[in-house]
Amino acid sequence: MNAFAIALDAIWSHRTRSALTALGVVIGVFAVVTLVSLGTAVRDYVSHQFRQVGASVFTVSPATPGTGARGGPREFARGGGPPFATGGLPSTLTVADSQAIAAVRGAGIRRVAPVSQLPLPVAAGRGAPAAVTVIATTGSYFPLEQLNFTHGHFSVHGAVLGSGAARSLFGRAAALGQKVRVGGGEFPVTGVLRRGKGMLSLQANQAVFIPVRQGLALAGLDKVSQILVEARGTGQVDKAAAAVLRVLDRRHALRDFQVTKNSQLLSSINRTLAVITAFLGGIAAISLLVGGIGIMNIMLVTVTERFREIGIRKALGARDGDILWQFLVESVLLAVLGGAVGVALSAIVGRIIARMAGLPSGLTPGAVAVALGFSIAVGALFGALPALRASRLMPAEALRSE
């Protein structure tokens, strides 16, 4: 009789026990496929968001001062202290630095925008402060970050509201023409941004944008957090970055800044996400081993229960290899069926999670192949001992068992 038919019949005859045995494999495959697929979806989503912003954008940000040709460490206390960049490094970048970069001709630079996030309260009229972020910048920031206006425009005398900030401050009322208090200053609302749906637009949605000089003055600062630069094309990023380095090297005694391209940042993020995904997938794969132990346990019980069947088959001429193959097929089939159910559950749950999180949905073929391959390996590995035990039974011993 065909070994697969015997295995299916044995599994179906004890379907409740088989289902509970395969549950460990179901959970393991479900966890592996879901985590790896969602990790890949996050990487694809981040890559798409960076492509939308553009690979032609790069950032000038503070860095640990090096050893310069002249001068000593720069003082950071003037103007009430500088804003701090990510990592707590004080900034020596100024609005004048951004203007010097913008003044360079023939270097492939399209736009330059100084940016500083300020710790200032924002309120509408005499209302309570709203939970919004204050960003001081220039008009170049909006096309550079591909932020579109629903109403109005940026003005050097007014404020621009993100869509969420407009709702937080004015509710359903029209924000254009209203006034907002930012720190100790008051600005008319001259523009409202269209709601951004991407990950990189979340801060802009809940932000108030004010002119950079007025914003720094209100915060008692004279340094900006970073300078965004857009090249005229992806092919001119290196040329533009080199020009920025030449300009800032002349203006800073120490190279206390760094230039980071979006493509470099994206590569770093993708590498980090890949490591996290692999780590989580590895942890989830441990449950497959637990499922394998369950399969080995139940197959040992099955061999004991089927001593007489094994004895009869051997008495009729079945070889040790035939018995070994029969029980090995049953073990692998049990693991593969559990893996198939796990993949199906992962497809359903993964789609729901992806839709709720706004991520691209769908199974990752690589994750499915690895999970099913691992299921087969688990079934073969943990089914080997019971199958070997069954194949070594002597016919007379097996037939005497009750």
Rosetta blueprint (number, residue, H / E / L):
1 M L
2 N L
3 A H
4 F H
5 A H
6 I H
7 A H
8 L H
9 D H
10 A H
11 I H
12 W H
13 S H
14 H L
15 R H
16 T H
17 R H
18 S H
19 A H
20 L H
21 T H
22 A H
23 L H
24 G H
25 V H
26 V H
27 I H
28 G H
29 V H
30 F H
31 A H
32 V H
33 V H
34 T H
35 L H
36 V H
37 S H
38 L H
39 G H
40 T H
41 A H
42 V H
43 R H
44 D H
45 Y H
46 V H
47 S H
48 H H
49 Q H
50 F H
51 R H
52 Q H
53 V H
54 G L
55 A L
56 S L
57 V E
58 F E
59 T E
60 V E
61 S E
62 P E
63 A L
64 T L
65 P L
66 G L
67 T L
68 G L
69 A L
70 R L
71 G L
72 G L
73 P L
74 R L
75 E L
76 F L
77 A L
78 R L
79 G L
80 G L
81 G L
82 P L
83 P L
84 F E
85 A L
86 T L
87 G L
88 G L
89 L L
90 P E
91 S L
92 T L
93 L L
94 T L
95 V H
96 A H
97 D H
98 S H
99 Q H
100 A H
101 I H
102 A H
103 A L
104 V L
105 R L
106 G L
107 A L
108 G L
109 I E
110 R E
111 R E
112 V E
113 A E
114 P E
115 V E
116 S E
117 Q E
118 L E
119 P L
120 L L
121 P L
122 V E
123 A E
124 A E
125 G L
126 R L
127 G L
128 A L
129 P L
130 A L
131 A L
132 V L
133 T E
134 V E
135 I E
136 A E
137 T E
138 T L
139 G L
140 S L
141 Y H
142 F H
143 P H
144 L H
145 E L
146 Q L
147 L L
148 N L
149 F E
150 T E
151 H E
152 G E
153 H L
154 F L
155 S L
156 V L
157 H L
158 G L
159 A E
160 V E
161 L E
162 G L
163 S H
164 G H
165 A H
166 A H
167 R H
168 S H
169 L H
170 F H
171 G L
172 R L
173 A L
174 A L
175 A L
176 L L
177 G L
178 Q L
179 K E
180 V E
181 R E
182 V E
183 G L
184 G L
185 G E
186 E E
187 F E
188 P E
189 V E
190 T E
191 G E
192 V E
193 L E
194 R L
195 R L
196 G L
197 K L
198 G L
199 M H
200 L H
201 S H
202 L H
203 Q H
204 A H
205 N H
206 Q L
207 A E
208 V E
209 F E
210 I E
211 P E
212 V H
213 R H
214 Q H
215 G H
216 L H
217 A H
218 L H
219 A H
220 G L
221 L L
222 D L
223 K L
224 V L
225 S L
226 Q E
227 I E
228 L E
229 V E
230 E E
231 A E
232 R L
233 G L
234 T H
235 G H
236 Q H
237 V H
238 D H
239 K H
240 A H
241 A H
242 A H
243 A H
244 V H
245 L H
246 R H
247 V H
248 L H
249 D H
250 R H
251 R H
252 H L
253 A L
254 L L
255 R L
256 D L
257 F E
258 Q E
259 V E
260 T E
261 K E
262 N H
263 S H
264 Q H
265 L H
266 L H
267 S H
268 S H
269 I H
270 N H
271 R H
272 T H
273 L H
274 A H
275 V H
276 I H
277 T H
278 A H
279 F H
280 L H
281 G H
282 G H
283 I H
284 A H
285 A H
286 I H
287 S H
288 L H
289 L H
290 V H
291 G H
292 G H
293 I H
294 G H
295 I H
296 M H
297 N H
298 I H
299 M H
300 L H
301 V H
302 T H
303 V H
304 T H
305 E H
306 R L
307 F H
308 R H
309 E H
310 I H
311 G H
312 I H
313 R H
314 K H
315 A H
316 L L
317 G L
318 A L
319 R L
320 D H
321 G H
322 D H
323 I H
324 L H
325 W H
326 Q H
327 F H
328 L H
329 V H
330 E H
331 S H
332 V H
333 L H
334 L H
335 A H
336 V H
337 L H
338 G H
339 G H
340 A H
341 V H
342 G H
343 V H
344 A H
345 L H
346 S H
347 A H
348 I H
349 V H
350 G H
351 R H
352 I H
353 I H
354 A H
355 R H
356 M H
357 A H
358 G L
359 L L
360 P L
361 S L
362 G L
363 L L
364 T L
365 P H
366 G H
367 A H
368 V H
369 A H
370 V H
371 A H
372 L H
373 G H
374 F H
375 S H
376 I H
377 A H
378 V H
379 G H
380 A H
381 L H
382 F H
383 G H
384 A H
385 L H
386 P H
387 A H
388 L H
389 R H
390 A H
391 S H
392 R L
393 L L
394 M L
395 P H
396 A H
397 E H
398 A H
399 L H
400 R H
401 S L
402 E L
